[in-house]
Amino acid sequence: MADTTYTVSGMTCDHCARSVEAEIRALGGVTGVTVELTTGAVTVRGAGDLSVADVRGAVEEAGYRLT
């Protein structure tokens, strides 16, 4: 299992963080997601290889931007 931390811009409230978390959790192979709203840090724990493109797509689906 590997943890990877990304930075997401545009999140301003708990609803934002929950939306990003839900979209990323829906990706295959994701076993955990932690969102730090104040810094924009999103840590994704995965059981396999999770591409940056997949995470970016999930974040954009939620309405935010991976930076």
PDB file of N, CA, C, O and CB in Angstrom:
ATOM      1  N   MET A   1       0.837  -1.178   0.000  1.00  0.00           N
ATOM      2  CA  MET A   1       0.000   0.000   0.000  1.00  0.00           C
ATOM      3  C   MET A   1       0.881   1.239   0.000  1.00  0.00           C
ATOM      4  O   MET A   1       1.882   1.295   0.714  1.00  0.00           O
ATOM      5  CB  MET A   1      -0.952  -0.001   1.209  1.00  0.00           C
ATOM      6  N   ALA A   2       0.514   2.219  -0.789  1.00  0.00           N
ATOM      7  CA  ALA A   2       1.296   3.440  -0.874  1.00  0.00           C
ATOM      8  C   ALA A   2       0.405   4.652  -0.637  1.00  0.00           C
ATOM      9  O   ALA A   2      -0.746   4.698  -1.074  1.00  0.00           O
ATOM     10  CB  ALA A   2       1.994   3.541  -2.237  1.00  0.00           C
ATOM     11  N   ASP A   3       0.970   5.634   0.069  1.00  0.00           N
ATOM     12  CA  ASP A   3       0.290   6.909   0.269  1.00  0.00           C
ATOM     13  C   ASP A   3       0.909   7.935  -0.664  1.00  0.00           C
ATOM     14  O   ASP A   3       2.132   8.020  -0.777  1.00  0.00           O
ATOM     15  CB  ASP A   3       0.382   7.375   1.753  1.00  0.00           C
ATOM     16  N   THR A   4       0.070   8.713  -1.331  1.00  0.00           N
ATOM     17  CA  THR A   4       0.531   9.795  -2.173  1.00  0.00           C
ATOM     18  C   THR A   4      -0.251  11.039  -1.792  1.00  0.00           C
ATOM     19  O   THR A   4      -1.472  10.993  -1.643  1.00  0.00           O
ATOM     20  CB  THR A   4       0.365   9.455  -3.684  1.00  0.00           C
ATOM     21  N   THR A   5       0.459  12.156  -1.634  1.00  0.00           N
ATOM     22  CA  THR A   5      -0.204  13.398  -1.255  1.00  0.00           C
ATOM     23  C   THR A   5      -0.201  14.359  -2.437  1.00  0.00           C
ATOM     24  O   THR A   5       0.819  14.566  -3.095  1.00  0.00           O
ATOM     25  CB  THR A   5       0.486  14.040  -0.028  1.00  0.00           C
ATOM     26  N   TYR A   6      -1.364  14.936  -2.687  1.00  0.00           N
ATOM     27  CA  TYR A   6      -1.572  15.899  -3.761  1.00  0.00           C
ATOM     28  C   TYR A   6      -2.037  17.207  -3.138  1.00  0.00           C
ATOM     29  O   TYR A   6      -2.438  17.236  -1.975  1.00  0.00           O
ATOM     30  CB  TYR A   6      -2.607  15.372  -4.811  1.00  0.00           C
ATOM     31  N   THR A   7      -1.984  18.281  -3.902  1.00  0.00           N
ATOM     32  CA  THR A   7      -2.539  19.554  -3.453  1.00  0.00           C
ATOM     33  C   THR A   7      -3.708  19.906  -4.364  1.00  0.00           C
ATOM     34  O   THR A   7      -3.594  19.884  -5.589  1.00  0.00           O
ATOM     35  CB  THR A   7      -1.455  20.686  -3.459  1.00  0.00           C
ATOM     36  N   VAL A   8      -4.831  20.231  -3.737  1.00  0.00           N
ATOM     37  CA  VAL A   8      -6.048  20.581  -4.469  1.00  0.00           C
ATOM     38  C   VAL A   8      -6.388  22.028  -4.155  1.00  0.00           C
ATOM     39  O   VAL A   8      -6.420  22.424  -2.990  1.00  0.00           O
ATOM     40  CB  VAL A   8      -7.236  19.630  -4.099  1.00  0.00           C
ATOM     41  N   SER A   9      -6.642  22.812  -5.185  1.00  0.00           N
ATOM     42  CA  SER A   9      -7.011  24.207  -4.970  1.00  0.00           C
ATOM     43  C   SER A   9      -8.512  24.395  -5.161  1.00  0.00           C
ATOM     44  O   SER A   9      -9.167  23.670  -5.910  1.00  0.00           O
ATOM     45  CB  SER A   9      -6.230  25.127  -5.924  1.00  0.00           C
ATOM     46  N   GLY A  10      -9.028  25.397  -4.455  1.00  0.00           N
ATOM     47  CA  GLY A  10     -10.432  25.760  -4.606  1.00  0.00           C
ATOM     48  C   GLY A  10     -11.346  25.272  -3.501  1.00  0.00           C
ATOM     49  O   GLY A  10     -12.499  25.697  -3.430  1.00  0.00           O
ATOM     50  N   MET A  11     -10.862  24.389  -2.632  1.00  0.00           N
ATOM     51  CA  MET A  11     -11.705  23.901  -1.537  1.00  0.00           C
ATOM     52  C   MET A  11     -11.778  24.971  -0.452  1.00  0.00           C
ATOM     53  O   MET A  11     -10.752  25.480  -0.001  1.00  0.00           O
ATOM     54  CB  MET A  11     -11.154  22.559  -0.955  1.00  0.00           C
ATOM     55  N   THR A  12     -13.000  25.307  -0.035  1.00  0.00           N
ATOM     56  CA  THR A  12     -13.158  26.358   0.968  1.00  0.00           C
ATOM     57  C   THR A  12     -13.991  25.932   2.178  1.00  0.00           C
ATOM     58  O   THR A  12     -14.071  26.673   3.158  1.00  0.00           O
ATOM     59  CB  THR A  12     -13.788  27.562   0.333  1.00  0.00           C
ATOM     60  N   CYS A  13     -14.612  24.752   2.126  1.00  0.00           N
ATOM     61  CA  CYS A  13     -15.479  24.332   3.228  1.00  0.00           C
ATOM     62  C   CYS A  13     -15.494  22.814   3.348  1.00  0.00           C
ATOM     63  O   CYS A  13     -14.936  22.109   2.507  1.00  0.00           O
ATOM     64  CB  CYS A  13     -16.910  24.864   3.025  1.00  0.00           C
ATOM     65  N   ASP A  14     -16.131  22.323   4.391  1.00  0.00           N
ATOM     66  CA  ASP A  14     -16.215  20.879   4.606  1.00  0.00           C
ATOM     67  C   ASP A  14     -16.933  20.167   3.465  1.00  0.00           C
ATOM     68  O   ASP A  14     -16.581  19.041   3.114  1.00  0.00           O
ATOM     69  CB  ASP A  14     -16.922  20.589   5.915  1.00  0.00           C
ATOM     70  N   HIS A  15     -17.932  20.815   2.892  1.00  0.00           N
ATOM     71  CA  HIS A  15     -18.641  20.212   1.764  1.00  0.00           C
ATOM     72  C   HIS A  15     -17.685  19.994   0.596  1.00  0.00           C
ATOM     73  O   HIS A  15     -17.734  18.959  -0.068  1.00  0.00           O
ATOM     74  CB  HIS A  15     -19.827  21.097   1.329  1.00  0.00           C
ATOM     75  N   CYS A  16     -16.822  20.967   0.348  1.00  0.00           N
ATOM     76  CA  CYS A  16     -15.817  20.843  -0.716  1.00  0.00           C
ATOM     77  C   CYS A  16     -14.937  19.625  -0.456  1.00  0.00           C
ATOM     78  O   CYS A  16     -14.725  18.799  -1.344  1.00  0.00           O
ATOM     79  CB  CYS A  16     -14.947  22.129  -0.811  1.00  0.00           C
ATOM     80  N   ALA A  17     -14.436  19.524   0.750  1.00  0.00           N
ATOM     81  CA  ALA A  17     -13.543  18.421   1.109  1.00  0.00           C
ATOM     82  C   ALA A  17     -14.248  17.075   0.962  1.00  0.00           C
ATOM     83  O   ALA A  17     -13.655  16.119   0.462  1.00  0.00           O
ATOM     84  CB  ALA A  17     -13.031  18.593   2.547  1.00  0.00           C
ATOM     85  N   ARG A  18     -15.494  16.992   1.389  1.00  0.00           N
ATOM     86  CA  ARG A  18     -16.245  15.738   1.272  1.00  0.00           C
ATOM     87  C   ARG A  18     -16.486  15.366  -0.184  1.00  0.00           C
ATOM     88  O   ARG A  18     -16.455  14.186  -0.535  1.00  0.00           O
ATOM     89  CB  ARG A  18     -17.580  15.848   2.007  1.00  0.00           C
ATOM     90  N   SER A  19     -16.726  16.362  -1.035  1.00  0.00           N
ATOM     91  CA  SER A  19     -16.935  16.094  -2.457  1.00  0.00           C
ATOM     92  C   SER A  19     -15.687  15.518  -3.104  1.00  0.00           C
ATOM     93  O   SER A  19     -15.761  14.548  -3.858  1.00  0.00           O
ATOM     94  CB  SER A  19     -17.351  17.366  -3.181  1.00  0.00           C
ATOM     95  N   VAL A  20     -14.534  16.120  -2.805  1.00  0.00           N
ATOM     96  CA  VAL A  20     -13.263  15.629  -3.341  1.00  0.00           C
ATOM     97  C   VAL A  20     -12.996  14.215  -2.821  1.00  0.00           C
ATOM     98  O   VAL A  20     -12.611  13.326  -3.581  1.00  0.00           O
ATOM     99  CB  VAL A  20     -12.095  16.582  -2.957  1.00  0.00           C
ATOM    100  N   GLU A  21     -13.202  14.024  -1.537  1.00  0.00           N
ATOM    101  CA  GLU A  21     -12.972  12.708  -0.937  1.00  0.00           C
ATOM    102  C   GLU A  21     -13.849  11.635  -1.585  1.00  0.00           C
ATOM    103  O   GLU A  21     -13.367  10.546  -1.899  1.00  0.00           O
ATOM    104  CB  GLU A  21     -13.239  12.761   0.569  1.00  0.00           C
ATOM    105  N   ALA A  22     -15.112  11.935  -1.782  1.00  0.00           N
ATOM    106  CA  ALA A  22     -16.040  10.961  -2.366  1.00  0.00           C
ATOM    107  C   ALA A  22     -15.639  10.578  -3.786  1.00  0.00           C
ATOM    108  O   ALA A  22     -15.673   9.401  -4.145  1.00  0.00           O
ATOM    109  CB  ALA A  22     -17.459  11.519  -2.365  1.00  0.00           C
ATOM    110  N   GLU A  23     -15.260  11.565  -4.591  1.00  0.00           N
ATOM    111  CA  GLU A  23     -14.866  11.275  -5.983  1.00  0.00           C
ATOM    112  C   GLU A  23     -13.599  10.422  -6.033  1.00  0.00           C
ATOM    113  O   GLU A  23     -13.502   9.503  -6.846  1.00  0.00           O
ATOM    114  CB  GLU A  23     -14.643  12.587  -6.764  1.00  0.00           C
ATOM    115  N   ILE A  24     -12.640  10.719  -5.175  1.00  0.00           N
ATOM    116  CA  ILE A  24     -11.400   9.936  -5.177  1.00  0.00           C
ATOM    117  C   ILE A  24     -11.654   8.534  -4.647  1.00  0.00           C
ATOM    118  O   ILE A  24     -11.121   7.567  -5.190  1.00  0.00           O
ATOM    119  CB  ILE A  24     -10.314  10.633  -4.336  1.00  0.00           C
ATOM    120  N   ARG A  25     -12.461   8.404  -3.591  1.00  0.00           N
ATOM    121  CA  ARG A  25     -12.772   7.079  -3.033  1.00  0.00           C
ATOM    122  C   ARG A  25     -13.434   6.163  -4.062  1.00  0.00           C
ATOM    123  O   ARG A  25     -13.325   4.941  -3.969  1.00  0.00           O
ATOM    124  CB  ARG A  25     -13.683   7.223  -1.813  1.00  0.00           C
ATOM    125  N   ALA A  26     -14.117   6.749  -5.035  1.00  0.00           N
ATOM    126  CA  ALA A  26     -14.814   5.957  -6.053  1.00  0.00           C
ATOM    127  C   ALA A  26     -13.850   5.321  -7.056  1.00  0.00           C
ATOM    128  O   ALA A  26     -14.246   4.441  -7.821  1.00  0.00           O
ATOM    129  CB  ALA A  26     -15.817   6.831  -6.792  1.00  0.00           C
ATOM    130  N   LEU A  27     -12.595   5.757  -7.058  1.00  0.00           N
ATOM    131  CA  LEU A  27     -11.611   5.182  -7.976  1.00  0.00           C
ATOM    132  C   LEU A  27     -11.223   3.781  -7.522  1.00  0.00           C
ATOM    133  O   LEU A  27     -11.105   3.522  -6.324  1.00  0.00           O
ATOM    134  CB  LEU A  27     -10.361   6.080  -8.070  1.00  0.00           C
ATOM    135  N   GLY A  28     -11.027   2.893  -8.466  1.00  0.00           N
ATOM    136  CA  GLY A  28     -10.605   1.536  -8.146  1.00  0.00           C
ATOM    137  C   GLY A  28      -9.224   1.528  -7.511  1.00  0.00           C
ATOM    138  O   GLY A  28      -8.321   2.229  -7.967  1.00  0.00           O
ATOM    139  N   GLY A  29      -9.063   0.740  -6.468  1.00  0.00           N
ATOM    140  CA  GLY A  29      -7.778   0.599  -5.808  1.00  0.00           C
ATOM    141  C   GLY A  29      -7.550   1.558  -4.659  1.00  0.00           C
ATOM    142  O   GLY A  29      -6.568   1.412  -3.932  1.00  0.00           O
ATOM    143  N   VAL A  30      -8.430   2.542  -4.469  1.00  0.00           N
ATOM    144  CA  VAL A  30      -8.275   3.493  -3.369  1.00  0.00           C
ATOM    145  C   VAL A  30      -8.798   2.848  -2.093  1.00  0.00           C
ATOM    146  O   VAL A  30      -9.926   2.356  -2.046  1.00  0.00           O
ATOM    147  CB  VAL A  30      -9.024   4.832  -3.666  1.00  0.00           C
ATOM    148  N   THR A  31      -7.959   2.858  -1.055  1.00  0.00           N
ATOM    149  CA  THR A  31      -8.361   2.283   0.226  1.00  0.00           C
ATOM    150  C   THR A  31      -8.551   3.331   1.309  1.00  0.00           C
ATOM    151  O   THR A  31      -9.062   3.024   2.386  1.00  0.00           O
ATOM    152  CB  THR A  31      -7.340   1.278   0.678  1.00  0.00           C
ATOM    153  N   GLY A  32      -8.145   4.570   1.034  1.00  0.00           N
ATOM    154  CA  GLY A  32      -8.331   5.640   2.011  1.00  0.00           C
ATOM    155  C   GLY A  32      -8.015   6.996   1.419  1.00  0.00           C
ATOM    156  O   GLY A  32      -7.182   7.123   0.521  1.00  0.00           O
ATOM    157  N   VAL A  33      -8.700   8.018   1.940  1.00  0.00           N
ATOM    158  CA  VAL A  33      -8.470   9.398   1.505  1.00  0.00           C
ATOM    159  C   VAL A  33      -8.544  10.288   2.741  1.00  0.00           C
ATOM    160  O   VAL A  33      -9.474  10.183   3.541  1.00  0.00           O
ATOM    161  CB  VAL A  33      -9.518   9.847   0.411  1.00  0.00           C
ATOM    162  N   THR A  34      -7.549  11.170   2.887  1.00  0.00           N
ATOM    163  CA  THR A  34      -7.549  12.156   3.954  1.00  0.00           C
ATOM    164  C   THR A  34      -7.418  13.529   3.319  1.00  0.00           C
ATOM    165  O   THR A  34      -6.506  13.773   2.529  1.00  0.00           O
ATOM    166  CB  THR A  34      -6.401  11.893   4.980  1.00  0.00           C
ATOM    167  N   VAL A  35      -8.341  14.431   3.670  1.00  0.00           N
ATOM    168  CA  VAL A  35      -8.327  15.781   3.115  1.00  0.00           C
ATOM    169  C   VAL A  35      -8.047  16.764   4.245  1.00  0.00           C
ATOM    170  O   VAL A  35      -8.734  16.759   5.267  1.00  0.00           O
ATOM    171  CB  VAL A  35      -9.677  16.115   2.401  1.00  0.00           C
ATOM    172  N   GLU A  36      -7.035  17.609   4.056  1.00  0.00           N
ATOM    173  CA  GLU A  36      -6.699  18.675   4.999  1.00  0.00           C
ATOM    174  C   GLU A  36      -7.154  19.981   4.359  1.00  0.00           C
ATOM    175  O   GLU A  36      -6.464  20.543   3.508  1.00  0.00           O
ATOM    176  CB  GLU A  36      -5.145  18.700   5.342  1.00  0.00           C
ATOM    177  N   LEU A  37      -8.306  20.450   4.772  1.00  0.00           N
ATOM    178  CA  LEU A  37      -8.941  21.604   4.130  1.00  0.00           C
ATOM    179  C   LEU A  37      -8.073  22.858   4.190  1.00  0.00           C
ATOM    180  O   LEU A  37      -8.000  23.595   3.206  1.00  0.00           O
ATOM    181  CB  LEU A  37     -10.280  21.885   4.781  1.00  0.00           C
ATOM    182  N   THR A  38      -7.419  23.117   5.307  1.00  0.00           N
ATOM    183  CA  THR A  38      -6.672  24.367   5.459  1.00  0.00           C
ATOM    184  C   THR A  38      -5.467  24.469   4.532  1.00  0.00           C
ATOM    185  O   THR A  38      -5.082  25.568   4.133  1.00  0.00           O
ATOM    186  CB  THR A  38      -6.216  24.513   6.880  1.00  0.00           C
ATOM    187  N   THR A  39      -4.869  23.329   4.187  1.00  0.00           N
ATOM    188  CA  THR A  39      -3.687  23.351   3.313  1.00  0.00           C
ATOM    189  C   THR A  39      -3.982  22.894   1.893  1.00  0.00           C
ATOM    190  O   THR A  39      -3.189  23.135   0.983  1.00  0.00           O
ATOM    191  CB  THR A  39      -2.605  22.481   3.895  1.00  0.00           C
ATOM    192  N   GLY A  40      -5.112  22.241   1.702  1.00  0.00           N
ATOM    193  CA  GLY A  40      -5.445  21.683   0.397  1.00  0.00           C
ATOM    194  C   GLY A  40      -4.785  20.346   0.141  1.00  0.00           C
ATOM    195  O   GLY A  40      -4.892  19.802  -0.958  1.00  0.00           O
ATOM    196  N   ALA A  41      -4.094  19.799   1.154  1.00  0.00           N
ATOM    197  CA  ALA A  41      -3.418  18.512   0.996  1.00  0.00           C
ATOM    198  C   ALA A  41      -4.436  17.376   1.001  1.00  0.00           C
ATOM    199  O   ALA A  41      -5.304  17.298   1.871  1.00  0.00           O
ATOM    200  CB  ALA A  41      -2.375  18.303   2.114  1.00  0.00           C
ATOM    201  N   VAL A  42      -4.308  16.502   0.010  1.00  0.00           N
ATOM    202  CA  VAL A  42      -5.165  15.329  -0.094  1.00  0.00           C
ATOM    203  C   VAL A  42      -4.251  14.111  -0.183  1.00  0.00           C
ATOM    204  O   VAL A  42      -3.501  13.954  -1.147  1.00  0.00           O
ATOM    205  CB  VAL A  42      -6.133  15.422  -1.338  1.00  0.00           C
ATOM    206  N   THR A  43      -4.320  13.259   0.822  1.00  0.00           N
ATOM    207  CA  THR A  43      -3.501  12.055   0.839  1.00  0.00           C
ATOM    208  C   THR A  43      -4.360  10.876   0.443  1.00  0.00           C
ATOM    209  O   THR A  43      -5.420  10.633   1.020  1.00  0.00           O
ATOM    210  CB  THR A  43      -2.861  11.828   2.230  1.00  0.00           C
ATOM    211  N   VAL A  44      -3.884  10.147  -0.555  1.00  0.00           N
ATOM    212  CA  VAL A  44      -4.628   9.011  -1.095  1.00  0.00           C
ATOM    213  C   VAL A  44      -3.832   7.741  -0.804  1.00  0.00           C
ATOM    214  O   VAL A  44      -2.652   7.641  -1.140  1.00  0.00           O
ATOM    215  CB  VAL A  44      -4.889   9.177  -2.636  1.00  0.00           C
ATOM    216  N   ARG A  45      -4.491   6.788  -0.183  1.00  0.00           N
ATOM    217  CA  ARG A  45      -3.881   5.483   0.059  1.00  0.00           C
ATOM    218  C   ARG A  45      -4.464   4.521  -0.960  1.00  0.00           C
ATOM    219  O   ARG A  45      -5.680   4.415  -1.119  1.00  0.00           O
ATOM    220  CB  ARG A  45      -4.130   4.981   1.533  1.00  0.00           C
ATOM    221  N   GLY A  46      -3.567   3.821  -1.648  1.00  0.00           N
ATOM    222  CA  GLY A  46      -4.025   2.912  -2.686  1.00  0.00           C
ATOM    223  C   GLY A  46      -3.376   1.551  -2.592  1.00  0.00           C
ATOM    224  O   GLY A  46      -2.246   1.411  -2.123  1.00  0.00           O
ATOM    225  N   ALA A  47      -4.104   0.553  -3.043  1.00  0.00           N
ATOM    226  CA  ALA A  47      -3.621  -0.822  -3.026  1.00  0.00           C
ATOM    227  C   ALA A  47      -2.798  -1.139  -4.273  1.00  0.00           C
ATOM    228  O   ALA A  47      -2.075  -2.135  -4.294  1.00  0.00           O
ATOM    229  CB  ALA A  47      -4.793  -1.791  -2.913  1.00  0.00           C
ATOM    230  N   GLY A  48      -2.893  -0.329  -5.282  1.00  0.00           N
ATOM    231  CA  GLY A  48      -2.176  -0.588  -6.527  1.00  0.00           C
ATOM    232  C   GLY A  48      -1.669   0.700  -7.120  1.00  0.00           C
ATOM    233  O   GLY A  48      -1.586   1.723  -6.440  1.00  0.00           O
ATOM    234  N   ASP A  49      -1.331   0.645  -8.393  1.00  0.00           N
ATOM    235  CA  ASP A  49      -0.874   1.845  -9.084  1.00  0.00           C
ATOM    236  C   ASP A  49      -2.061   2.722  -9.430  1.00  0.00           C
ATOM    237  O   ASP A  49      -2.947   2.322 -10.186  1.00  0.00           O
ATOM    238  CB  ASP A  49      -0.083   1.483 -10.354  1.00  0.00           C
ATOM    239  N   LEU A  50      -2.068   3.906  -8.877  1.00  0.00           N
ATOM    240  CA  LEU A  50      -3.127   4.869  -9.134  1.00  0.00           C
ATOM    241  C   LEU A  50      -2.498   6.019  -9.909  1.00  0.00           C
ATOM    242  O   LEU A  50      -1.578   6.668  -9.411  1.00  0.00           O
ATOM    243  CB  LEU A  50      -3.806   5.366  -7.800  1.00  0.00           C
ATOM    244  N   SER A  51      -2.975   6.275 -11.105  1.00  0.00           N
ATOM    245  CA  SER A  51      -2.345   7.301 -11.933  1.00  0.00           C
ATOM    246  C   SER A  51      -2.765   8.697 -11.488  1.00  0.00           C
ATOM    247  O   SER A  51      -3.861   8.905 -10.966  1.00  0.00           O
ATOM    248  CB  SER A  51      -2.699   7.089 -13.408  1.00  0.00           C
ATOM    249  N   VAL A  52      -1.867   9.637 -11.710  1.00  0.00           N
ATOM    250  CA  VAL A  52      -2.151  11.037 -11.421  1.00  0.00           C
ATOM    251  C   VAL A  52      -3.333  11.496 -12.266  1.00  0.00           C
ATOM    252  O   VAL A  52      -4.158  12.285 -11.806  1.00  0.00           O
ATOM    253  CB  VAL A  52      -0.907  11.923 -11.689  1.00  0.00           C
ATOM    254  N   ALA A  53      -3.416  11.008 -13.490  1.00  0.00           N
ATOM    255  CA  ALA A  53      -4.520  11.384 -14.377  1.00  0.00           C
ATOM    256  C   ALA A  53      -5.867  10.963 -13.791  1.00  0.00           C
ATOM    257  O   ALA A  53      -6.843  11.706 -13.892  1.00  0.00           O
ATOM    258  CB  ALA A  53      -4.330  10.751 -15.762  1.00  0.00           C
ATOM    259  N   ASP A  54      -5.927   9.785 -13.182  1.00  0.00           N
ATOM    260  CA  ASP A  54      -7.172   9.321 -12.563  1.00  0.00           C
ATOM    261  C   ASP A  54      -7.557  10.219 -11.389  1.00  0.00           C
ATOM    262  O   ASP A  54      -8.716  10.605 -11.244  1.00  0.00           O
ATOM    263  CB  ASP A  54      -7.031   7.860 -12.092  1.00  0.00           C
ATOM    264  N   VAL A  55      -6.573  10.544 -10.557  1.00  0.00           N
ATOM    265  CA  VAL A  55      -6.839  11.407  -9.400  1.00  0.00           C
ATOM    266  C   VAL A  55      -7.249  12.794  -9.885  1.00  0.00           C
ATOM    267  O   VAL A  55      -8.196  13.379  -9.359  1.00  0.00           O
ATOM    268  CB  VAL A  55      -5.588  11.500  -8.472  1.00  0.00           C
ATOM    269  N   ARG A  56      -6.548  13.322 -10.880  1.00  0.00           N
ATOM    270  CA  ARG A  56      -6.886  14.631 -11.442  1.00  0.00           C
ATOM    271  C   ARG A  56      -8.326  14.629 -11.968  1.00  0.00           C
ATOM    272  O   ARG A  56      -9.078  15.574 -11.724  1.00  0.00           O
ATOM    273  CB  ARG A  56      -5.898  15.006 -12.576  1.00  0.00           C
ATOM    274  N   GLY A  57      -8.704  13.582 -12.679  1.00  0.00           N
ATOM    275  CA  GLY A  57     -10.065  13.484 -13.207  1.00  0.00           C
ATOM    276  C   GLY A  57     -11.105  13.471 -12.107  1.00  0.00           C
ATOM    277  O   GLY A  57     -12.152  14.105 -12.235  1.00  0.00           O
ATOM    278  N   ALA A  58     -10.830  12.757 -11.024  1.00  0.00           N
ATOM    279  CA  ALA A  58     -11.766  12.693  -9.895  1.00  0.00           C
ATOM    280  C   ALA A  58     -11.902  14.064  -9.236  1.00  0.00           C
ATOM    281  O   ALA A  58     -13.007  14.500  -8.912  1.00  0.00           O
ATOM    282  CB  ALA A  58     -11.297  11.645  -8.857  1.00  0.00           C
ATOM    283  N   VAL A  59     -10.777  14.732  -9.045  1.00  0.00           N
ATOM    284  CA  VAL A  59     -10.794  16.067  -8.429  1.00  0.00           C
ATOM    285  C   VAL A  59     -11.557  17.047  -9.321  1.00  0.00           C
ATOM    286  O   VAL A  59     -12.355  17.845  -8.828  1.00  0.00           O
ATOM    287  CB  VAL A  59      -9.347  16.577  -8.180  1.00  0.00           C
ATOM    288  N   GLU A  60     -11.317  16.990 -10.608  1.00  0.00           N
ATOM    289  CA  GLU A  60     -12.022  17.876 -11.532  1.00  0.00           C
ATOM    290  C   GLU A  60     -13.509  17.555 -11.592  1.00  0.00           C
ATOM    291  O   GLU A  60     -14.332  18.460 -11.728  1.00  0.00           O
ATOM    292  CB  GLU A  60     -11.413  17.777 -12.925  1.00  0.00           C
ATOM    293  N   GLU A  61     -13.860  16.286 -11.494  1.00  0.00           N
ATOM    294  CA  GLU A  61     -15.272  15.894 -11.447  1.00  0.00           C
ATOM    295  C   GLU A  61     -15.979  16.519 -10.250  1.00  0.00           C
ATOM    296  O   GLU A  61     -17.160  16.858 -10.317  1.00  0.00           O
ATOM    297  CB  GLU A  61     -15.402  14.367 -11.391  1.00  0.00           C
ATOM    298  N   ALA A  62     -15.236  16.666  -9.152  1.00  0.00           N
ATOM    299  CA  ALA A  62     -15.795  17.296  -7.946  1.00  0.00           C
ATOM    300  C   ALA A  62     -15.851  18.816  -8.083  1.00  0.00           C
ATOM    301  O   ALA A  62     -16.485  19.489  -7.271  1.00  0.00           O
ATOM    302  CB  ALA A  62     -14.963  16.916  -6.712  1.00  0.00           C
ATOM    303  N   GLY A  63     -15.185  19.362  -9.113  1.00  0.00           N
ATOM    304  CA  GLY A  63     -15.245  20.796  -9.351  1.00  0.00           C
ATOM    305  C   GLY A  63     -14.026  21.572  -8.871  1.00  0.00           C
ATOM    306  O   GLY A  63     -14.091  22.791  -8.709  1.00  0.00           O
ATOM    307  N   TYR A  64     -12.918  20.879  -8.644  1.00  0.00           N
ATOM    308  CA  TYR A  64     -11.708  21.519  -8.116  1.00  0.00           C
ATOM    309  C   TYR A  64     -10.522  21.207  -9.013  1.00  0.00           C
ATOM    310  O   TYR A  64     -10.660  20.528 -10.031  1.00  0.00           O
ATOM    311  CB  TYR A  64     -11.424  21.053  -6.668  1.00  0.00           C
ATOM    312  N   ARG A  65      -9.341  21.716  -8.623  1.00  0.00           N
ATOM    313  CA  ARG A  65      -8.179  21.561  -9.489  1.00  0.00           C
ATOM    314  C   ARG A  65      -7.015  20.974  -8.716  1.00  0.00           C
ATOM    315  O   ARG A  65      -6.687  21.434  -7.623  1.00  0.00           O
ATOM    316  CB  ARG A  65      -7.782  22.902 -10.107  1.00  0.00           C
ATOM    317  N   LEU A  66      -6.395  19.958  -9.289  1.00  0.00           N
ATOM    318  CA  LEU A  66      -5.177  19.374  -8.738  1.00  0.00           C
ATOM    319  C   LEU A  66      -4.019  20.267  -9.164  1.00  0.00           C
ATOM    320  O   LEU A  66      -3.850  20.537 -10.352  1.00  0.00           O
ATOM    321  CB  LEU A  66      -4.969  17.886  -9.224  1.00  0.00           C
ATOM    322  N   THR A  67      -3.217  20.729  -8.199  1.00  0.00           N
ATOM    323  CA  THR A  67      -2.113  21.635  -8.532  1.00  0.00           C
ATOM    324  C   THR A  67      -0.774  20.969  -8.320  1.00  0.00           C
ATOM    325  O   THR A  67       0.266  21.587  -8.551  1.00  0.00           O
ATOM    326  CB  THR A  67      -2.193  22.906  -7.701  1.00  0.00           C
TER     327      THR A  67
END
